[in-house]
Each structure stands twice: as C-alpha cells, then as structure tokens.
Amino acid sequence: MHRLLFASVLIWPALVAGQIRVFPEPREIKPAEGSFAIAGARIALPAAATAADRYLARMLQSDLSDRYGLAIPTVPAGNLKPGDRAILMGVISNPGIRARATKLGLKTTAPEGYALDVSPNMVMVAGTDDRGAFYGLQTLRQLIAGRGESISAVRITDWPTASFRGIRLYLPGRENLGFFKRFVRDFMALYKFNHLVLEMNAAMRLDRHPELNAGWIEFGRDLNYSRRERSMGPRGEFQDSAHHDTGDFGVIEKEEVAEIVRWARLNHIEVTPEIPSLTHSYYLLTRHREMAENPKIQWPDTYCPNAPGVYKLLFEVYDEYIDVMKPSMVHIGHDEWRMPWGECERCKGKHFGDVFGEDVVKIHKYLTSRGVKTAMWGDHLIARLRGENGQPRKTATGFEYRTPGGLSAEQVKKWIPKDILILNWFWNEQHPGQGEVNDRDLEAWGFRQVYGNLEPSIQNWTERLKRRGVLGGAPSSWAATTELNFGKDLLGQFASSASMLWTGKPLDRRASSEGLQGLMPAIRRNLSGVELPSEHGDAVATLALPGGNAEAARQAMPQSEWKGGTVQSGRVTFKLADPVVVGVAGSKPAPWPGESAAIPVGEDPTSIIFLHALAKRAGNSMAYRTIYNFADSADLLGWYEVVYQDGYTVTVPIRYAVNIAEWKQPAHYCYEAASVNLGGAGTFYAYEWINPRWGKTVKEIRLKGTSGFVSARGGKIRDNGIILGAVSIVKKRPHTDPVITTAVPED
C-alpha cells in the first residue's frame, strides 16, 4: 500500500496579488492601499479572553520576537488609546470581536473560516470558531514582510473545503522531538492541516508489556545490522514492511507521547494513533511468536486471530495508548495481509473474509466500549484489488502459495461496521482494481472515507471531494520522522495536499516548480529552527575561483548562456566568473577531473555559501528504500573539503534534492538550497554551510566528485558533473572591543 508514492513533484498555484503571497490560496483576497507598521504596535486581547485567544497572542508574540527581534506587548483591548495601532484576534462570538468586525464589515460563517482585515491602524482576525481564528493567525504570520517591518493592507475571507486535512507519520524518536514540534507548529499548523495519524507500534514505553519494548529494539537492531528493509519468510515469502524506524528504532516515554498530543491539540490538530492489528504486527510478535500465523518465521508480521490470548495482549496495548493519548479515534491498520493462506492450523477450513471480518468486529467492539471510534485501511474490503480468491505468489525458491484476498460485498455488509472510517489509498486509476469505482463502492456501502497516501496525481479531484462520505485526505510518510527524510522526499507532497484539501482545487501539472522552491528557504528555516548567518546583515565577500574552466563549463552546460557579473540570492551577492567543473564518475568515467584546484580562503568565516548545480539530473530515492542508511537514498555526487589552517578537514556532502539539482529544468526541489535564476545560464542553487569551528581560520576549499557511488536502487549512478559557479562567505562580524595583541603563553 505504501509503495505507491510517486517521485514527481507537482506544484500548486501559489497566490500572488501585488506583493501579497498566502498559501494555501484564500478564497477571497482584496489588496488595499498602505501597510501596518509592526514596530510600536500592540497585540490586543479581547474582553473575556479565552485560553485559545491567549494562545493566539502568545504565538504571534513569540514569532515576532524570535524571528524578527520585535518585542510587541500584549494588552487588554479595553486599554487601547486613540491612535494606538493594534492587532486584535478572536472568535466572532466574542462581543468585542463581533462589534469591531461588524464595524469593519467583516463576515465569516463557515466552519474553520476566518475574516482578516489589515489597515494602517488595525489588524483584525475574526474566526467563525477557535480553529478559524487560529487559521486567520496562520495567514497573518505569512503576511509579515521582510524582517518584520510591516504587513501589507489587505482583506481576506477564507474557509476550507475538506474537513479532514491530515498527514500520516511515524511516532518520532527522542532525538527528533524538537523537529517534530517545529513540523507541527510551523508546517502543519501554518498551512492549515487539522489531523495527524501517528503509527505507534511498540515505540512508547509499555508498562504492562515491557517485553514488547525489548523485542521492538531487538527487531530494529537486527534489521539494521543485517541491512534489511524487512525480513522474509523461510521459503522466501514476502512479508509486510517492518516500519521498525517508528520511534527512530527505539522507545520514548509516556510523558513524551502525552506532550506530543498536547502540542498538536494546542495547534488545533487532532491526533489519531495508528496501532496496527492483524497485519504489520511485528511489534506484538517479537516476543509472542506463539500468536503468529506462522511462528516459524524469524520475525512474524501477522498474528492469528484464533490464537489464545491474542486479544488480551492487543487490548492491553490499546489501553495503554488510549490512557496516554486520549484519542477520539484509533486507526487499527488491517492492510496488506500477505501470509500463505491455509498454512495456519487454527484457521484451516475457514474463509479468509470471515476471519478478517470477525477480527475487525472484535476490535471495533472493544474500542467502542472505551468510547473510541475506529479507522482502518480499506484494501481488503475491495475484492477486485486483493482478488476474490486471494493472489497467487511464487518465491525465488520456487514456493507457490496464495495470500488472503478481498472480502465479498456480502461479507463487507455482514462484518464491517459502517461507522468505521476507511482510509482509501486505492484511488489511482492507473492500477488495476483501483480508482473511482472503489470510491463508489465505499460510498454505496455507507462508509465515510479519507483519501490515504494522498498525491497530487489524484484524478478528478474536485468532483471526488464532493462525493458523499468523503471527508478529505492525508499524504503519508513511510520512513522515520526526521528533517532529512521529510526535506528531501515529502515537502512537495505535503504542500500539494495542503493546497488541494484547503481549496478543493486540483493542481496545475503545467505550473513550474518555482512556487515550491521559492518557499523552500522559509520552510527549511521553520523545520530546522536555524536561521542562516547570511540573513542577519553581516558583510559578504566572494572568493576567487581557479580560472581556465570556460571550455569545461560549455561542455557541462551546452545550451547555457553563461555570463559574468553579479547575481543576488537573498542578502548574498555572488560575483560570477568561469565556473569550476568537477567530474562524477558513475557507470562510466566523467569527462572532467575528479577534483578541483584549491580555492584559497584565509579567513574565519561564519558561513560559506556555494552557488552550484549539476550537469545532469541525478537520483533521489524515497528514504524507506535504505532504512538502515537514510542519507544515501539521495545520490552523493561529491563533497567540499574545507581545510583549516591547523590541518583539520571537514567534508560537506553534495546530495541530489538535498542541496543541489541540475542546472536545466530541475526535476526536483532542493530542501537546503535557494534557487537562483541565472536567465539563459539556467538555475543554480545557493547552499549555505555554517562553519562549525568559529574562531579557526579556513585555509582553503577543494571540490571533489564521487567515483562509483551505488544508488539506493543498487546500481552505479551515471556520470555527471558538479558546476561551481561562485563561492561567497559571510565574514566574521567586527566589534569595537579593545584589541589585545599580547599572546598569553600556554601552561
């Protein structure tokens, strides 16, 4: 199910009205004259302010402080004086908000909707409900210009199309909790998602079953140490994907999980734990193989619903998660049932559809007794997808068997409760047994559905979203929740889904990728939590590159109209001369040397910015292809060697889709680099590397290309060239302290 992700990135229509840019695109936007100056303004709390109102004020206040260096006080609205410039946010039901909104002619009635008015003297956000006011603030955050100087005058009225706007992820591990909270606040909330599905497995401390935590750690360690993405059966049977990178292959504490849920709810995001059952149940079976359908497998993936004690174990795990997370709904999995049917002694003589249905009924009944709703993947409800009699398989060892198939329509009606929310990943018309006919079956059977694994390639989006019972959708991540994995693989998919779910509009496949790449520096800053030194106004100098590379540049960029002069990227100016070209040897040698001459530095730079591109397209595989080595799922083209005066050397990897792409018609965005349009010379990428050794002089830099790098798909990459157009440095900031020239002797 999760291997249907597409590598292509389709870009949404970013809205630009004058200088006003908001994403996702609002329904109504009317620019006006003037702007609201932020310095010296007040954030006003309405009378009878609620906790939600106070959070709006605190979020804006922290944004202005941390990002723009502005200390804007919060005051009661009743304390404002004539002439005070103020930002007032709240729900239209609040009398103070309603009175001011009425005076301004602002109206909002749709659920989760808001109206926003910016004038030179007042910023007003009025939400239909708390979520609406919150989304009005997210739009306001995007409207702040430059370094926080002002907000352009505008009037916006907006509300979402889909009620379920989600993302599906793995529970993060401890080292990535900070990144996860930034992703929730500064991506999901900012772009108006409202639901988060978190796969849990045994990655939370389980007090009643510590053996599951121990088994989970052992399981992940074994797969990583043996360099496996999943385990196989003893005769080569293909099993479920392991998802062992949930929790970064480890376990986090209940308090940390509770904090994740609290943080998400604070940002108006509902959390649904995905706790797999029946299938993808490795986490239950690492130390309970007696409950497996096939206990002879090294790491069993599927429990037997007829095994003694299996529901006692499952429900005790459910109880611990429910007690900590207090969800309104639990996702129970139930996808990709792959075991050889008929081999389990306890299930022989039974129809797989009845075994599946009885299992769902027991779990649904238990969750209902806990006051919790049920969600599940729906692939085994579709016989045309999974086969009426299962699917034939043959392993490399010659073993032939059939996997369980899909339920018949009669079995679906008999067994599957209609209040279960179905996650529909089988929406694509390009594959047999998928597409709108499946949507219509779920609709006819009376189910509510959400488009799971949502991609911008979904066909007939606007009409499908109107279908009875369709609530919305959720793109998915099938690798560990890390900045690298999301940055290089998923931001296009996530951002596209944000637009489609909010606006209800399909994406324009013919639009260029400039919209996404244009947002990438801000997205990177938000997700990394790091502002680049070049953003703070310090002096920038361009280094001199070794000359004599004009012919190499013409070979690497045959249609390019490369010219000298200067080019700007943000606050950084590059002086262009003849580029340096270094070869990347892959399946065959490259026509350029594999190493550059030294680029002298002789300074203590705060950061170094490389303006570079590739001669050809390279490859970026989804991170789940090499779970034991996420970084190398992106092609490694080369590296910069930064050599310090004391001889110490630091290498800076150059990876496709991470910090570089091809100069002509890029196929992928760059997460860590800003695109720089050089006109007829194509597109280059400005990648800023922060010097980790401040106070030490950098002697020189060398560029080197890889030789024979093997991609995540198992073959050597094709030959390529790294084109270095310029290198600039952010210089050490001068100061006025007295200069001490006498060295202090060492002890």
N, C-alpha and C positions, 0 to 999 in steps of 0.2 A: 504493500500500500504506500509506504513512504518512499519508494524508489521511483515515483512518478514525477519528481521535481524536474523542472526544465531549467537549463542553464541560461537561456536567453533572458535579457532584461528589457522589459517594455516600459516606457516612461510615460507617466501621467501628464496631463496638460497643466503645468504649473501656471497659476494665475498671476498676471502682471497687469495692474491698472495704474498707469503712471509709474511711480516708484513703489507701489504697494504690492507686496507679494505675501499670499497666505496659502498654506497647504494644510489639509485638503481645500479645494476651491469652495468658497462660500456660495450660497445660493444667490444672495443679493449683496452687491457692494457698490457704493457710490462715493468716489473720492470727492473731497471738498477743498476749499482754499485754506492755506495756513497749516500750522502744526502746533502740537502741545509740547512745550519745553519741560523736560522732566526735572532738571535741577531746580530745587526750591519748591517743588510741588509737595502735596500731602496725599497719603492714602487714607481715605475716609471710611470708617466703619459705620454702617447704618445703625440706627437705633434698634435695640433689641437684637443685636448681632448674635448669630448662632455660631457654633463651633465651625461649621462649614464656611461661614463668612470670614471668620478669623483666619482660617487656613488659606483662603484666597489672598488675604492681605499679607500673610506671612510668606507665601510662595513668591509673590511679586516683590516683596521687600528683599528677600534673600537673593532673587535673581538680579535685582538692581545693584545690590551690594557686592555680591561675589563676582558677577560678570562685568559690571560696568563701574564699580567703585563709587556708587552713589548711595548715600545714606538718606533714605526717604522715610520720614517718621509716619507712624500710623496714629490718627486722631479720631475721636468720635465726630460723626458728620455734623452733629449739633454745635460743635466748637469751631466750625469753619467761619471765617470772617469774610466780609465782602472783599472781592478781589483775590481771594485765595484760589490758587489752581489746585484741583484735587482729582483723584482717581477714586471712583465710587463703584463698588461691585456688590451684587447680591441677587436675591430671588425676587421676582416681580410681586410675589405675595407679601413681601415686607412693605408696610405702608410708606416708609421713607423712600424706598427704591421705586415703588409704584408712582408716587407723587412726582418724582423727578423724571421718570420715564414718560409719564403722561405729558408733562410739560414739554418734553423734547419730541413728543410724538413717536416714541419707541414702542413697538408692539412685538410680543412673542407669545405663542400659544402651543407650538408643537413640543412634544416630549423631548427633553435634552436640547431644546433650542435656546437661542440667546439673541439679543439685540445689542449692538455695540455702537457707541457714538463717540467720536473723538473730535473735539473742537479746541481752539487755542486756550480755553479756560477750564475745560472739564473733559474727563474721560469717564464714560458711563457704561457699565456692563450690567444688563438686566437679563437674568435667566428665567426660563419657564419653571425650572426646578433647580435643585442644587447642582446636578450634573450640567445643566445648561449654563449656569453661571460659571462653573468650572471651565467649560469649553470656551466660553467667552474670554476667560483669562488666558487660555492657551493661545487663542488668536492674538490677544493683546501682546503676549510675550513675543510672538513672531513679528509684530509691527514695530517693535523698538528698533530704531535706526542707528547705524554706525556704532559708536562707543557709548550709546545710551543717551545721546543728546536730546532726541525728540521722537515724537510719534506723529506721523502724517495725519492730517484731518481726514476722516472717513466715516461712513455709516455702513454697517454690516448687519444683515439679518440672516440667520443661518440655523439649520437643523439637519439631523442625519436622516438617511434613507433606511438603513438597516439597523435593527435593534440589537443584534448580536454582532459586535465588531471585535473579533478576538485574535489572539496569537497563541499557538501551541508550542510549548518548550519543555525541556528537561529541567528538573529542580537543579539550581546551581549548587556548586560546591562552595566550601568556606572561602577559598581564595577569590571567588568571583561574586561574592555577595554585594560588594560595593558596586561593581559593574552592573549587576542585576538591578540594583535600586536606581542607578542612573538610567538604565534602559527603561524601567517602568515610568519614572518621572519625566525624563527628558526625551523620550521617543514615543512610548505608548500613549502616555497622557497628552503630550504635546500635539500628537497627530490624531488624538481623539478615539483611541481604542477603549473598549469598556469591558473586555473579558480576557482572562488568562487561564489557559488549560496547562497544568503543570504535571508532567509524569513524575511519579514519586518512587516506585519500586521499593527497595529497602534502604533508601538513601537518607531516611530520617531515623534517629535513634528510636528503637522499638523496645520498650521496657519489658513487655510481656514475651517477646521473642528475640532476645539478643543473638540467637543462633542465625537469624536471618541477616542481621548486620554483618556478622562474622563471615557468613557464606557469601554475601554480596561483595565484600572486599576481596575475598579469595578468588571469586569468579572474575572480577575485573582484572585483578593482577595476573591471573593465568592467561586470559585472552591477550593482554598487552605484552606479557613476557614472551608469549608464543607467536606474537604478531598476527593475531587473528581478529577479523571483524565479527565473526560469530563462530560457534562450534558446529560441527556436523555430526550426523548420526554414525553409528559403527559401520554401516554399509554405504555411507556417503549421502544419507538422507539430508535434504536441505531443510534447515530449521529457521525459526524466526530470527530476525535481527535481535541482537542481545540488549541494546540500549544500556550497556554497562557503564557508559560515561555519564549517566544520570548521577548528579551529586559529585561530578568530577571523579568518578570511580570510588567514592568514599561515602561517609556518613556525616550529616550535620545534626545538631541538637534540636530538640523540640522547640526550645526558645527561639532559635534562629528561624525555624519554619513559621512559627507564630508571628515573628516580626515581618517576614516576607508578606504574609497575608495582611497584616495590619497596614503595612506600607502601601500595598496595592489598593486596599479599600480607601485609604486616605486620598488616593489619586483616582477614586471612582472607578476602580477596576475590580470586578468580581473574579474570585479565584475558584476554579474547579479542579480538584485533584484528579489526575488520571492514575488509577490504581489497577493495572491490568489483571484480568482474571481469565481463566481457561487458557488463553494463549499469551505469549510473551511473559510467562510466569516463572522465568528463571529465578527471580528473587525469592519466590516461595519454595523452590525445589532444590536449591543448592544444598540444603541440609535436611530435606524431606523428600528424597527421591522415591521413597515408598509410595508417594502420592502421584507420581508421574505416570503418564500414559505409557511411556517406555522407560523404565528405570535403568535399562542397560546403557543409555546414552550418557556420555561423560557429564554434560550439563543439560539436563532436560528442560525443554521450553514450555511444555503443556501439561497441566495436571489432568488427572482423570476425575470427572465429576462424580464417579461412583466409588472413588477411593474413600475408605473410612477416615474420618477426621478432617477431610479437606475443607469443609465449610466452617468448621470450628476454627481452624487456622486462618482461613481467609477473613472471616468476620472479626476475629480478634485484631487482625492487622487493620481492617477497615475502621474498627472502633478507635484505635489509637490515632489514626489520621483525622477522623471526624472530630474527636475530642480536642485536638490541637487546632485544626483549621476551621472548624465550624462552617463547613460549606453548605450551600443550599442544594448542590448537586455533586454527584460523583460520576466520573467517566470510568466505565468498567472494561474498556478495551474490547476484546472479543473479535479481533481481526486476524486474518492470515492463519487459519487453522491448518497446519501443514503435516501433521503426523500421519504415518501409514494407517489408513482406516482398516479395522478388523484385526489388528495385532494385539490390542489391549484386551486381556481376558475378561475384564469386568464389563466391557462394552460390546462384546461379541453378540451378534444376533439383534442388536438394536440399530435403528436408523439414526444416522448422524444428525439429521434435523431434529429429531426428538431429544437426543442427548443435549444438543446445543440449546434447544428451547427450554428444557427443564432446568438447565443451569442458569439461564437468564432469569427465569421466573423466581428461582430461589434467591438469587442475589437481589433482584428488584424488590421482592417481598421484605427482605431484611432491611434494605436501605429505607424503604417506606416506613418500616417500624421505627426507624431512627429519625423520621421526619425529613429525609433527604431524597431528592429526585435522582433519576438515573439518566445517564447519557452513554452511548456506545457507538463504535464504528459499525457501519451497516453493510459491509461487503458480503457477509454470509446470509443476508436476507435476500440476495439477488441471485437466483439460480442461473440466469444467463451469464453471470460473471464468474461464479465459482463452479458451475457445472451442476446439472441435475443429479448426476451420479458421482460427483467428485471429479477430480482432474488426474489424468494418468501422469506418472513420473517415472523416469529411468535415471539411475545414478551412473556415475563414471565407472562404478564397479560392476554394472550390469543388473543391479537390483531394480525390479519393477514393482510399482505399487500405485495406489490411488489415495489422494488426500480427500478429506471431507469436502463435500460440495455445499451448495446454497440450499436454503430452505425452500420448499414449495410455497406458493401463495397461500395454500390452505394451512401449512404449518406456521407461516408468519402470522396469519389471522388467529390461529389457535393459541400460539405460545407467547408472542411478543407483546407485552403491554403497550398500549397506544400512547401512554404519557411519557415514554422514553424518547429522549431527544436523539435523533440519528445524525451522526457525523458522516456526511456523504463525500467521499473522496473519488467516487467513480462517476464523475460528471463529464469526463472528457470524451468527445465524440470520436477522437482519433483511435480509440482502442476498442476491440470487440467487447460487447456486453456493458459498455459504458455510455454515458450521455444522458440526454434529456428523458429518454424512455425510462431510465431508472428513477429520475426525479419524480416523474409522473406516477410510477408505481408507489413510491413512498407517500406521495400526496393522496392517492386513491385509497391507500390503507389507513389514512388518518394520522400519519406521523408528522410531527414538526421536524424540520431538518436544517442543518447548517452545512454549508459547503466547506468541508475539511480539505487540508492541503491546498488552499485557495491559491491560484496562479492567475496572472493577468491574461493568460491564454484562454480562459474560460469563454465559451461561445454563448452568444445571445444573452449577455449578462443582464441587461436592463429588464428584459421580459422574465427571465428566470427568477430574478429577485422579487418579482411581483407574485410568483406562484404561491398559492395558499399553503401555509405552513412553513415557508422558507423564512428563517429569521435573519440570516446573514451568512457570515463565513469566517474562516480563520486559516491563515497560512501556517505552515509548520516548520519547526526546526527539528532535525533528526541527528543532531550532534550536540556535544556538551555546550552549555550556556556560557560562552566566552566571547570577549570582544573580537578576537581574531576570527572565529567561526562566523559570527554574525556580520562582521565588517566585510569580509571577502566574499561571502556567499549569499546573504539573505536580505540585505537592506533594500535592494530593488524590489524583491517580492513583498517584503513587509510594507514598504512605502506605497507600492502599487495597490496593495489591498486596502490600506488606509483610505486612499482616494476612492476606490471603487465602492467600498462599504459606506462611506460617508455621503458621497454624491449620488450613488446609484448609476453612474455613467461608466461605460466601457472605456478602455484606454485606447488611445490612438497609436496603432502599431507603427505608423509612419513618422511619428514625432522623434526627434533626435534625443540622445541621452543627456543632453546638456542640462535638462531640468534636474535630474538626479545628481549629476556630477557637480552642478552648481550649488546644491545643498550640502554636498559631502563634507566640506570643511566644518560647517556648523554641526553636522551630525557627528563627525569624528570628535570634535571638541566636547559635545554633550556626552557621548558614550565613554570617552577616555577620561573625562574630568580634568584634562590638561589643556591649558591654553599655550599656544606656541610662542616662544620668545619674540618672534617677528611681529606679533600683534601688539606689542607694548611700546613701539615707537623708538626703539634704540637704533643706532646707526647700523647700516648695512653696507657691506663692501663686496664687490665681485672679484673673485680670484682670476688670475691669468691662467688660461688653459694652454697646454702644449700645442703649438701650431702645426701646420702642414697636413691637415686632415681633410682638406676640401674634397679630394677625389674619393676618399672613403665615405664621406657624407653623401656624395652624389650616388654612390653605389647602394648605400643603406636606404636612401630616400630618393629613388629615381625620378619621381614626379614632383619633388619638393622645390619650392622657390625660396630656398634659404637665403636670408639676408642678415646683415649685421644690424647694429643699432641697439636699442634697449627695449625691454618688454617688462610689464608690471604684473605681479601676482600678489594681490592684497597690498601689503605695505612694502613688499620686497621688489627691488629693481634688479633685473639681470642685464648685463652687458653681453651681447651675443657676438661671438667670433666664430672661427671654424670649429665645428663640433669635434669631440673625441669619439671615435667608434671602436668598440672592443667586441671581438667575436665570441659567440656562444657556440661551442661545439656540441652537437647532438648526435643524431643518427648519421650525420656526415660532418666533415670539418666546415668551419665558417671561413669566409674569405678575408677576415681581418685578424690581427694579432689578438691573443687572449688576454693581454694585459696592457694597460696604458703606461705612459711615462709618468713620473711623479708630478703632482700638482702642488707646488710649494704653498705653505700656509704661514708658518712662523708667527702665529698668534694664539691667544687663548679665547676661542670663540664661544659664545653662549650656545649657538646652534649653527648647523651647516645646512644650506638648502641646495639640493641637487635638482637641476632642471633637465629632465631626461625623458627618453622614450625608447621604444623598441622598433627595430626594422620590420618585424613581422608579428603577427598575432602569436601568443603563447597559450598555455592552458591553465585553467583553474578547475579542479575537480571539487565536488562537494566534500566537506570535511569528513563525512561519515565513511568515505572510501578508505581512509587511513586513520582510524580512531586512535591507534597507538602512536600516531605522529601527525597531528593536525597540520602543522606548519607546512610539511612537504606535500600536502594536497594542492598547494599552489606552486606552479613551476618556479624553481630557483634558477634565475638567469645569470646571476653573478653577485658580486658584493663590492663594496668600497672598503678598502683598508685605510683606516685612519691611524697614522703612525705618530706617536707623541715624541717629544724631544728626549724623553728618558728611555725610549726604545719600546715601550709598551704599545701594542697594536690592538685596536678594536675593529671588528668587522661589522658592516652594515648590510644585511641581506637585501637583494633586489628580487622581489617576487611579483609575478603577474597578478593583477587585480588587487594586490595589497598596496603597492606603491609605484607601479609602472604599468603602462599599456602601450600598444602600438601607436605610431605617430599618425597613421592614416585610418580614418573610420574605425575608431575603437569598438571592440565587441563587448567590452566590459568596463564598468566604472572602476575607479581606484579609490579605495577607502581612505588611505593615509595621505593622498596627494591631491593637490588642487590642479585642475586642468588649466592650461594656458594656451589660448588660441593664437597661433602664430600666422594666421592667414594662409597664404599659399604654402607655407612651410609646415602646415599640419598642426596637430595638437601635441604639446609636451606636458609633462607632469612635474609640478613643483613639490618635492618631498622634503620636509624639514625634519632633520635629525637633531635631537637635543644632545649636546655634548655631556657625557656622564662624568667627566673629570674636569670640572671647573677649577681654575687655578693652575692648570698644567698647559704648557704650550704644545700645540699641534704642529709637528714638523712638516708633514706632507700627507697627501691623499693619493692612493692608487685605485684605479678601477680594474677589476678582474672579472672575466667571464667564466662560467662553469664549463665543464667538459664531461659529457656523457651523463648528465642528470637523468634519472629514471623517474617518470611521472607516476602519479597515483594509479594510473591505468596499466602500469607495468612495462612500458616501452620507453626507449630513449626519446627525449624531446627532439624536435627538428632544429637544425642550425638556425641561429638568429644573430642579431647584433644589438648591443646597447649603445645608444646615441646620447652622449652627454653634451648638452647644448651650452650649459653655463653652471658655475658654482658660486653661490654667494654665502657670506657669513654674517651672522648678527654679532656685532662686535661687543666686547666687554664694556659695560657702562662706566663712563668716567665718574669720578667723585672729587670732592673738594677737601677730603681729609688730608692732614699733613702727610707728606711722603717721607718714610723712614728709609734712609739709604744704607744705614749700618747693619750688616748681617749679624744675626745672633748665632754664635757658634754652637755646634751640636754638643751635647753632653758626651 
